[in-house]
Amino acid sequence: MLYSEIADVFDRLESTSSRLEMTSILSDFFKRMEPGPLKSTVYLCQGKLHPDHYAAELGMADKLVLRSIAFVSGVTESKIDELWKKEGDPGTIAEALIKTRKQAALFSEPLTLEKVLKNLTLIENAEGRDSQDKKMKYLSNLLMDSGPAEARYICRIVTGRMRIGAGSMTILDALAGAFGTKEDRPDIERAFNITCDLGLVAETLAVGGVDAVRKMKVTVGNPIKVMLAERLPSMPLILDRMGGRCAMEFKYDGIRVQAHIDNNNVKLYSRRLEDLTSNFPDIAAELRKRCKAEKAIIEGECVAVDREGNMLPFQNVTHRRKKHGMDKAVEDHPVKMFMFDMLLVNDEDLTLCPLEQRRSKLIETFDLSEKVQLTTMEIISTPGDGEKFFSGALGKKCEGIMAKSLSSEYKAGSRGFLWIKYKKDYEEALTDSFDLVVVGAFYGRGKRAGKYGALLMAVFDEETGHYSTVCKLGTGFDDAFLADLPEMLDRYISEGRPHTVDAEMMPDVWFLPTVVLEVVAAEISLSPIHTAAKNIVKEDAGLGLRFPRFTGRVRDDKGPEECMTANEVLSMYEMQAQGKE
Ligand code: AMP
């Protein structure tokens, strides 16, 4: 298959911001593809060669890519450097220069998908002292045979800038359109949620149709999208919603970990599907020792503790998120794991079983220890008992409680009222926390001149797959954080407003939605300039946060699609309005 066909589809996707149109472009394309190329194309749509949880990364530094572009186009490196300072994106530069080089490319041959995959794999696997040279060679080799659009997307893939706006939900819509009907969409989505592998779902559909996808099961080694909780502001509301009775658990302030145990092999995944095994080797070993089954998938929260075993706040567990010096970190920063769910035991998929049954299996399967425990849980049926349980949780330095429906299945990848969180913040008026994604920055004035002084923050709109703004954030940053901002954000600079961002405010710099920060605010109000839930409460108005303040917590455990959604902001606005009546 020619890579130009795929680049052409990427180009068409990038030039529309309508999710319906994207779905139809992709669906028509997918329908015509063989299973193998389809699988790879689905990964490429998201700038990858493998599913999200695959550890290897293409990640070529911009400078290296620029050198390849210089080599292929014959333009000097200094000229290219100048262009890069202006444009920011090596993909755009490659495209422009290859356009002008067209005549000269006499010896090139049409670029096939197979060759692109082969060279990208070589880039990914290049090791050793001359790995940079090798990567440059494989990339130049591809650029040599590329047309302008092909070059643009190859450079974006290798530099991690591939954001054509085709999020997982759009791809799932397109797959349903190509291989099934609208009615099959939930089953296709479930298959994705329990495997976290869009390519595998696409291939299974192309080979065996929707029936084959319905038979896909949870397997050890394929992380499962985590189940998430909604929030409510009071105990009576929570119990009402739960039908008068539910399980309540302490809500621990740590890092969520999904452990996959397979005989002697244990892998730990974060909720963003990163491999955390090397960050918590002690927990991995203890889980293996304490698990009586050969295979299991469990979830729990890893929490930092002091020498006496008392729980410490979240910041302390982040010492374990570093890349080097882990032996010392294990020694200096002890952690405990509080298990709260079990999704598989041996070959039994438990995700469709009720919570009560999953909890019993968890208890049966593990010999507990100081290091590996169960979450504290009680069955609660009155608001008074709920409040008592909540105070107990705060007394143990937990964030609050999680209420869970006893009869509910494990709804992978879904946020709903089957789990409801209730935190300490909620008691204090609306000093609630919001996980928001950075989409732009404004240069500062005075002391902050020349640096980013404020950020444009957005929520995710599940319906459109776009990001809509909720506030300009300029408070809560200390000097060190401000100084670090360029390093954290500049690799996501976008030439103009990314077409997945709906905004009316114009920041000085735009970013591809990537970095998630935790923010507190005093109130949600109608806003003429912010675009979250626009036109829903009132014509021509969106929702915005008043007095937003950064809490100091970068949510690097959350991806942009996991930040707060426009719907959540809307329901919080409604909750707040009810409170005022
Ligand atoms: P939030 O990040 O505020 O949306 O809260 C959800 C997170 O709370 C989960 O992803 C877990 O990391 C964490 N958590 C702490 N304790 C529990 C528990 N008992 N059950 C489920 N999640 C928990």
Residues whose N, C-alpha, C, O or C-beta is under 5 A from the ligand:
A	BS01	AMP	E249 F250 K251 Y252 I255 R256 E301 F340 T375 M402
